[in-house]
């Protein structure tokens, strides 16, 4: 086991959940009008919010890795294919980050160079940020009468064999 093993599941879930939501929305062939619907307290429409999630994820990980990700600052208009590709790029960079020791006490300068924070908090914010905005997209989908996908960590665990049913004989008795 390595130093950063505890972060693999949260980070991988984060990337998987965003990718799952992107694929789900693409597969629904949502209209341009549906993609622009917002909800109370949401960032924006579905496509704008997914773009925000993916670009921010890239921004977080490139700062943690001190490595560029060109899509973060690109002017390219994002469609679902671009978002999926960029999300995969961010995920690959996270894998590189997690393969090396992480100094959670390293200072990261944020908010237009007006604040400093510890790298551990920065990573926590990256995960929280994506969860927050994915739930906004799910709320918009629900408002459109579309049942959103299950993107909880439990579903990630089932799809990646990180959870399983115990055989009857192995179950603890209460």
Secondary structure, DSSP 8 states (H G I E B T S, - for coil): --TTHHHHHHHHHHHHHHHHHHHHHHHTT--HHHHH---TT-SSSHHHHHHHHHHHHHHHHHHHHT---GGGG------HHHHHHHHHHHHHHHHHHHTS---TT-EEEETTTTEEEEHHHHHHHHHHHHHHHHHHHHHHHHHTT------SHHHHHHHTTS-----GGGS---
